[in-house]
Amino acid sequence: MFDENKHTHPQNNDEGPRHIHRGIKRSEPDEVEVDSADFFSPEPPRPKAPPKPTPTPPSEPPKPPVPPRRQWEPLHPSEPAPADDKLPKGGMVLLVLQAILSLAALVQLWRTQMLPVLYLVIITALLVLLWLLVRKCLASRSGAVVARVLSVLLCAALAVGCVWAQQGLTALDSMTSGLLTGAEANKITKEPFVVYLSGVDNRGELTEKARSDVNILAVVNPTTKQAALINTPRDYYVDLAGTDSKDKLTHAGIYGTGESMQTLDNLYGTHTSFYMRVNFAGLTKIVDALGGVDVYSTKTFSMGGYDFTEGVNHLNGEAALCFSRERYAFADGDNQRGKNQMAVIQAIISKASSPAVLKNYQTLLSSLSDAFITSLSYDDIASLVQMQLQDMSGWHVTSYAVSGSGDTSYCYALGDAAWVMRPNMDTVNTAKELIRQVMSGETPQLP
């Protein structure tokens, strides 16, 4: 700072305050003495300016050091998983096993024909989502244990399901003629067909060759949901297929199920596609497996310790067998027995086509693998079950029994004469018309 009392103006040396006049040029510059030798002396080197620092981009604050981690260790939940992260070996094994068992379960479900294609697609999507969920949880420290437990339980359930399905398929193959292609099996839900129902009068092993005491043609039209049960008495005197002789119908079974089917086809002009044969023990087992059936009886009678009243009777397996076998309590004997047998079959069809039974049909058929034999393939049965589950409309079943008159005639199989029933052709023609109506899609009308 300037001291106003000590400094004077340089021009007049008068004492007084110094005045500063900005922007006004002095008339005479201050004299400065310069030594001329300075002009000829070498100029001292000028100091070089220090280099300017290169600007550096602002850097992020340093991250705290991350402790070394083995590549397979689970990550912290908040830390994103790197792309090359690997699961522990145990987790990879579980995931591979879960994928294999899931695929096997889907194949088994497809083979059993238990579910429509849409359901299989939904189940496939759920199994894929479960696999992805387990995969994600295994990569998380907090969810790894839960994921392992879930994967083990799921693998165990899938394995048990595959084994159970395979056992069911094996059991069903033992009583059916095998698997057909989907297109072939699908025909059974589109076109009318005839099944020969044969009942063998014994409790032993079911065989292809045995006298048949129950001979019923089941004519089925899956499109109209109409069916006709045509009963032919065991002693009916008919042309024995493959011979020029006549015999009782029951004796045709001695030469095989095919002989019985062909003999009935000759009588009614039908083409029977399938057969199903059952014996006493099989009928009892089937009815008990269904939880009993409600049978309508047109007569009141007793047999084997069971009392049957006119009207609806709830029967277990043993009672249903007694109901089907009795003939001596009736004036028309075998004719009434045939009607009672058809009443039992109709009750079985009604119970077996209920949703509760159809949804568990594989378990039911597996439990009945030794109760009957049939030429229907497993795919045929599965296709009919699926059709009924998707539709759930009721079936209209018409029963009819042909009749005749007693006589004694020569029997080819016996080589001797025996009591037979000569056909009443009017009843045979009525049965033919009933068959035609069902096959053509008409509503059956009995005279």
C-alpha positions in Angstrom: 0.0 0.0 0.0 1.1 3.6 -0.6 1.8 5.9 2.2 0.4 9.3 1.3 2.6 11.2 3.7 6.0 10.0 2.4 5.5 10.0 -1.3 5.5 13.2 -3.4 4.9 14.0 -7.0 8.1 13.5 -9.0 7.7 16.6 -11.0 7.6 19.4 -8.5 8.8 17.7 -5.3 6.0 19.5 -3.5 4.8 17.8 -0.5 1.2 16.7 -0.7 -0.8 13.7 -1.6 0.0 11.8 -4.7 -2.8 12.0 -7.3 -3.2 9.1 -9.7 -4.7 10.1 -13.1 -5.8 6.9 -14.9 -5.7 7.1 -18.7 -3.6 10.3 -18.8 -0.2 10.0 -20.4 2.7 11.7 -18.7 4.3 14.5 -20.7 7.9 13.5 -19.8 8.8 9.9 -19.0 11.0 9.2 -16.1 14.6 9.1 -17.0 16.3 5.8 -16.7 20.0 5.3 -16.9 21.1 2.4 -19.1 24.5 1.0 -19.5 25.3 0.7 -23.2 27.4 -2.3 -22.6 24.3 -4.2 -21.9 23.3 -4.1 -25.5 26.3 -6.0 -26.6 26.5 -8.6 -23.8 25.1 -12.0 -24.7 21.5 -12.6 -23.7 21.2 -15.0 -20.8 19.3 -18.3 -21.6 15.7 -18.1 -20.8 14.4 -20.8 -18.5 12.1 -23.3 -20.4 8.5 -23.4 -19.3 7.6 -26.6 -17.7 5.5 -28.9 -20.0 1.8 -28.7 -19.5 0.3 -31.7 -17.9 -1.8 -33.9 -20.2 -5.4 -33.8 -19.0 -6.6 -37.2 -17.9 -10.3 -38.3 -17.9 -11.9 -38.5 -14.6 -11.6 -42.0 -13.2 -14.1 -43.9 -11.1 -13.3 -44.3 -7.5 -11.3 -47.5 -6.9 -13.4 -50.5 -5.9 -12.6 -52.3 -2.7 -10.6 -55.4 -3.4 -12.8 -58.5 -3.9 -11.5 -61.6 -2.0 -10.6 -64.4 -4.4 -13.5 -66.8 -5.1 -13.4 -70.2 -6.6 -15.4 -70.3 -9.8 -17.9 -72.9 -8.6 -18.8 -71.1 -5.4 -22.4 -69.8 -5.2 -22.7 -66.0 -5.7 -24.0 -63.5 -3.4 -27.7 -62.9 -4.1 -27.0 -59.2 -5.1 -24.1 -60.1 -7.3 -25.0 -60.9 -11.0 -23.7 -64.2 -12.2 -21.0 -64.0 -14.9 -21.7 -65.6 -18.2 -19.1 -68.3 -17.7 -20.2 -69.3 -14.2 -20.2 -73.0 -13.6 -22.4 -74.9 -11.1 -20.9 -77.4 -8.7 -20.6 -80.9 -10.0 -23.3 -82.2 -7.7 -25.8 -79.5 -9.0 -25.0 -80.4 -12.6 -25.6 -84.1 -12.0 -29.0 -83.3 -10.4 -30.0 -81.1 -13.3 -29.0 -83.7 -15.9 -30.8 -86.4 -14.0 -33.9 -84.2 -13.6 -33.9 -83.5 -17.4 -33.6 -87.2 -18.3 -36.3 -88.3 -15.9 -38.6 -85.5 -17.1 -38.2 -86.6 -20.7 -38.8 -90.3 -19.7 -42.0 -89.4 -17.8 -43.3 -87.5 -20.8 -42.6 -90.4 -23.1 -44.4 -92.8 -20.7 -47.4 -90.5 -20.5 -47.5 -90.4 -24.3 -47.3 -94.2 -24.5 -50.1 -94.7 -22.0 -52.4 -92.4 -24.0 -53.7 -91.1 -20.7 -53.9 -87.4 -21.5 -54.8 -85.3 -24.6 -51.9 -83.6 -26.4 -52.8 -80.2 -24.9 -52.3 -81.6 -21.4 -48.9 -83.1 -22.4 -47.8 -79.7 -23.7 -48.8 -78.0 -20.4 -47.0 -80.7 -18.4 -43.9 -80.2 -20.6 -43.9 -76.5 -20.0 -44.2 -77.0 -16.2 -41.3 -79.4 -16.2 -39.1 -77.0 -18.1 -40.0 -74.2 -15.7 -39.1 -76.4 -12.8 -35.8 -77.2 -14.3 -35.0 -73.5 -14.9 -36.1 -72.7 -11.3 -33.8 -75.4 -9.9 -30.9 -74.2 -12.2 -31.3 -70.6 -10.9 -31.5 -71.6 -7.3 -28.4 -73.7 -7.5 -26.5 -70.6 -8.6 -27.6 -68.8 -5.5 -26.0 -69.2 -2.1 -29.3 -68.7 -0.3 -31.4 -71.1 -2.4 -28.9 -73.8 -3.2 -29.9 -76.2 -0.4 -33.6 -75.8 -1.2 -33.0 -76.4 -4.9 -31.1 -79.6 -4.2 -33.9 -80.9 -2.0 -36.5 -80.0 -4.5 -34.6 -81.6 -7.4 -34.0 -84.8 -5.4 -37.7 -85.1 -4.6 -38.8 -84.3 -8.1 -36.3 -86.9 -9.5 -37.6 -89.5 -7.1 -41.3 -88.8 -8.0 -40.5 -88.9 -11.8 -38.6 -92.2 -11.4 -41.5 -93.8 -9.4 -43.9 -92.6 -12.0 -41.9 -94.1 -14.9 -41.6 -97.4 -13.2 -45.3 -97.5 -12.3 -46.3 -96.6 -15.9 -44.0 -99.3 -17.3 -45.5 -101.9 -15.0 -49.0 -100.9 -16.1 -48.0 -101.1 -19.8 -46.4 -104.5 -19.3 -49.5 -105.8 -17.5 -51.8 -104.5 -20.1 -49.8 -106.0 -22.9 -50.2 -109.4 -21.3 -54.0 -109.2 -21.8 -54.2 -107.2 -25.1 -52.9 -107.9 -28.6 -50.3 -105.2 -28.4 -49.9 -101.6 -29.6 -51.2 -100.2 -32.8 -50.3 -96.9 -34.5 -52.3 -93.9 -33.4 -54.1 -93.7 -36.8 -55.2 -97.3 -36.5 -56.4 -97.0 -32.9 -58.2 -93.8 -33.7 -60.5 -95.6 -36.2 -62.2 -97.3 -33.2 -63.6 -93.9 -32.2 -64.9 -93.1 -35.7 -66.3 -96.3 -37.2 -68.9 -98.9 -35.8 -67.4 -102.2 -34.7 -68.5 -105.5 -33.1 -67.0 -107.2 -30.1 -67.7 -110.8 -29.2 -68.1 -111.2 -25.4 -67.4 -114.7 -24.3 -68.0 -116.1 -20.8 -66.2 -119.3 -19.8 -67.9 -121.6 -17.3 -64.8 -122.3 -15.1 -62.6 -120.7 -12.6 -59.3 -121.8 -14.0 -56.8 -120.2 -16.4 -58.3 -118.3 -19.4 -57.5 -120.0 -22.7 -58.4 -119.4 -26.3 -60.0 -122.8 -26.6 -62.9 -123.5 -24.2 -66.6 -124.0 -24.3 -68.3 -120.7 -24.0 -71.5 -120.4 -21.9 -72.0 -116.7 -22.5 -72.1 -115.6 -26.1 -73.0 -111.9 -26.6 -72.3 -109.6 -29.6 -71.7 -106.0 -28.6 -72.5 -103.8 -31.6 -71.0 -100.3 -30.9 -71.4 -97.1 -32.8 -69.0 -94.6 -31.2 -70.3 -91.6 -33.2 -73.9 -91.9 -32.2 -73.1 -93.4 -28.8 -75.5 -96.3 -29.5 -74.8 -99.9 -28.6 -76.7 -103.2 -28.9 -76.1 -106.3 -26.9 -77.3 -109.5 -28.8 -77.4 -112.6 -26.6 -77.3 -116.0 -28.2 -78.0 -119.0 -25.9 -75.2 -121.5 -25.4 -77.3 -124.4 -26.8 -78.3 -122.6 -30.0 -78.2 -125.1 -32.8 -76.2 -123.4 -35.5 -74.0 -124.1 -38.6 -70.5 -124.7 -37.2 -68.0 -122.5 -39.2 -65.5 -124.5 -41.2 -67.7 -127.6 -41.3 -70.8 -128.9 -43.1 -72.4 -129.8 -39.8 -74.5 -128.2 -37.1 -73.7 -128.1 -33.4 -74.4 -126.2 -30.2 -72.8 -122.7 -30.2 -70.9 -123.5 -27.0 -69.0 -126.3 -28.7 -67.6 -123.9 -31.3 -65.4 -122.5 -28.5 -63.6 -125.9 -28.3 -62.0 -125.0 -31.6 -61.0 -121.5 -30.5 -62.4 -118.0 -30.1 -62.2 -117.3 -33.8 -64.4 -120.3 -34.5 -67.1 -118.9 -32.2 -66.9 -115.4 -33.8 -67.1 -116.8 -37.3 -70.1 -119.0 -36.4 -72.0 -116.0 -35.0 -71.0 -113.9 -38.0 -72.6 -116.5 -40.3 -75.8 -116.4 -38.2 -76.2 -112.6 -38.1 -74.3 -111.5 -41.2 -71.9 -109.4 -39.1 -68.1 -108.9 -39.2 -66.8 -109.2 -35.6 -63.6 -107.3 -35.1 -62.6 -108.0 -31.5 -63.3 -110.4 -28.7 -63.2 -110.3 -24.9 -63.2 -113.5 -22.8 -63.8 -113.7 -19.1 -64.4 -116.5 -16.6 -66.2 -116.7 -13.2 -63.3 -115.4 -11.2 -62.7 -112.6 -13.7 -66.3 -111.4 -13.6 -66.2 -111.3 -9.8 -62.9 -109.4 -9.9 -64.2 -106.9 -12.4 -67.3 -106.0 -10.5 -65.4 -105.7 -7.2 -62.8 -103.5 -8.8 -65.6 -101.2 -9.9 -66.9 -101.0 -6.4 -70.1 -103.0 -7.2 -72.7 -102.4 -9.9 -76.4 -101.5 -9.9 -78.3 -104.2 -11.9 -81.9 -104.1 -12.8 -83.7 -107.4 -12.4 -87.0 -108.3 -14.1 -87.5 -111.2 -11.7 -87.5 -111.9 -8.0 -85.4 -115.0 -7.1 -82.7 -116.4 -4.9 -79.4 -118.0 -5.7 -76.2 -118.9 -3.8 -77.5 -117.2 -0.6 -78.3 -114.0 -2.3 -81.9 -112.6 -2.7 -82.6 -110.6 -5.8 -85.8 -108.4 -6.1 -87.5 -107.0 -9.1 -85.9 -103.6 -9.7 -82.5 -102.2 -9.0 -80.1 -104.4 -7.0 -76.6 -103.2 -5.9 -74.4 -106.3 -6.4 -70.8 -107.1 -5.4 -68.7 -109.5 -7.5 -69.9 -112.7 -6.0 -73.6 -111.6 -6.1 -73.2 -110.5 -9.7 -71.8 -114.0 -10.6 -74.8 -115.7 -8.9 -77.2 -113.4 -10.7 -75.6 -114.3 -14.0 -75.5 -118.1 -13.6 -79.0 -118.9 -12.3 -81.4 -120.5 -14.9 -83.4 -123.2 -13.0 -85.5 -120.6 -11.1 -87.1 -119.4 -14.4 -89.7 -121.0 -16.6 -87.7 -120.1 -19.8 -84.4 -121.1 -18.2 -81.5 -120.2 -20.4 -83.3 -117.4 -22.1 -83.8 -115.5 -18.8 -80.2 -116.3 -17.8 -79.0 -114.6 -21.0 -81.1 -111.5 -20.2 -79.7 -111.4 -16.7 -76.1 -111.7 -18.1 -76.8 -108.7 -20.4 -78.2 -106.8 -17.5 -74.9 -107.3 -15.6 -72.8 -106.3 -18.7 -75.0 -103.2 -19.1 -74.4 -102.3 -15.5 -70.6 -102.8 -15.9 -70.6 -100.5 -19.0 -72.5 -97.8 -17.2 -70.2 -97.9 -14.2 -67.0 -98.2 -16.2 -67.9 -95.2 -18.4 -68.3 -92.9 -15.4 -65.7 -90.1 -15.0 -64.4 -91.4 -11.7 -63.5 -94.8 -13.2 -62.2 -93.5 -16.6 -59.7 -91.1 -15.0 -58.1 -94.1 -13.3 -58.6 -96.6 -16.0 -55.0 -97.6 -16.3 -54.8 -98.6 -12.6 -58.1 -100.5 -13.0 -56.9 -102.4 -16.1 -53.6 -103.2 -14.5 -55.3 -104.7 -11.5 -57.5 -106.8 -13.8 -54.7 -108.1 -16.1 -55.5 -111.7 -15.2 -59.3 -111.3 -15.1 -59.9 -111.3 -18.9 -58.2 -111.5 -22.2 -59.1 -109.4 -25.3 -57.9 -108.7 -28.8 -58.5 -105.0 -28.3 -55.1 -103.3 -28.2 -54.2 -101.0 -25.4 -54.3 -98.1 -27.9 -57.9 -99.1 -28.8 -58.9 -99.0 -25.1 -57.0 -95.7 -24.5 -58.6 -94.1 -27.6 -62.1 -95.0 -26.4 -61.4 -93.7 -22.9 -60.1 -90.4 -24.2 -63.1 -90.1 -26.5 -65.5 -90.6 -23.5 -63.5 -88.2 -21.2 -63.7 -85.5 -23.9 -67.4 -86.1 -24.6 -68.9 -87.5 -21.4 -72.2 -88.0 -23.1 -74.2 -91.0 -22.1 -74.5 -94.3 -24.0 -77.8 -95.7 -25.1 -77.6 -99.5 -24.8 -80.3 -101.8 -26.2 -80.4 -105.5 -25.2 -82.0 -108.3 -27.1 -81.9 -112.1 -26.8 -82.8 -114.5 -29.6 -84.8 -117.5 -28.6 -85.8 -121.0 -29.9 -87.3 -124.3 -29.0 -85.8 -127.4 -27.4 -85.0 -130.6 -29.4 -82.6 -133.4 -29.5 -80.2 -133.4 -32.5 -76.8 -134.6 -33.6 -73.8 -132.5 -32.4 -70.6 -132.5 -34.5 -68.2 -132.0 -31.6 -69.7 -134.8 -29.5 -70.3 -137.2 -32.4 -73.6 -138.0 -30.8 -77.1 -136.6 -30.2 -77.7 -134.0 -27.4 -80.4 -131.5 -26.3 -80.2 -128.3 -28.4 -82.2 -125.2 -29.0 -83.4 -124.7 -32.5 -83.4 -121.1 -33.5 -86.5 -119.0 -33.8 -85.7 -117.2 -37.1 -88.1 -114.4 -36.4 -86.0 -113.4 -33.3 -82.8 -113.9 -35.4 -84.1 -111.5 -38.0 -85.1 -109.0 -35.3 -81.5 -109.2 -34.0 -80.2 -108.6 -37.6 -82.3 -105.5 -38.0 -81.2 -104.1 -34.6 -77.6 -104.6 -35.6 -78.2 -102.9 -38.9 -79.8 -99.9 -37.2 -76.9 -99.4 -34.8 -74.2 -99.8 -37.5 -75.9 -97.3 -39.8 -76.4 -94.7 -37.1 -80.1 -95.1 -36.7 -81.9 -95.1 -33.4 -82.6 -98.8 -32.5 -86.2 -99.7 -32.5 -87.4 -103.0 -31.1 -90.7 -104.5 -32.4 
